[in-house]
C-alpha cells in the first residue's frame, strides 16, 4: 500500500526541506515539487514532497488517519 502523509514545511534548503508531521521532524526531497515555501503543507511519500495541500485539508487528513488504529500517529 502506498500512503502519503501531510507535513508542514518548516525550512527550505535548495532541493530539500525540513518538515514536521505532528511535532516529529523529517527531511523531504523537493525534487518532484520545487515551488515550496516555509509554512506550506505538502503530501510526503517515501521522503519526497509530491503535492501541495491547504492547511485545512492537511489537518483533516491527519485527523482521519489518527482515527484508524493501524495508522495511529499519536499515542
Order of alpha helices (4+ residues) and beta strands (2+ residues): beta-beta-beta-beta-beta-alpha
